């Protein structure tokens, strides 16, 4: 049970990091769009 909990925790961390990377990559584009 402990191993499965560890695996799910790692998966959640990966998903969060992927989401934050996507937001960081999109932010400069939206900011540039505001200045056009």
N, C-alpha and C positions, 0 to 999 in steps of 0.2 A: 504493500500500500504506500509505503514511503517513497519507493522508486517511482511509482506512477505520479504521485504528487509532485515530485521533483521534475519529472518530464513535463507535466502540464505547466508548472511554473516557468520552465525554460521556454516553452512554446508561447506563453503569454508575454514574456519579456521580448521575444523575437518579434511578435506581432506589434507590440508597442514601439519598438525601435524602428520597424519598417514604417509605421504610421507617422512617427515623428520625422523620419527622413523624408517622406513624401511631403509633409507640411513644409519642412525647411526648403525643399526643392521648389515648391510652388510659391512660397512667399515672395522671393525676388521677382518672379514673373508678374505677380499681382501688383507689387509695388511699382515696377516699371510701367505697367499698364496705367496706373493712376497718374504718372507723370507725363504720359504721352498727350 
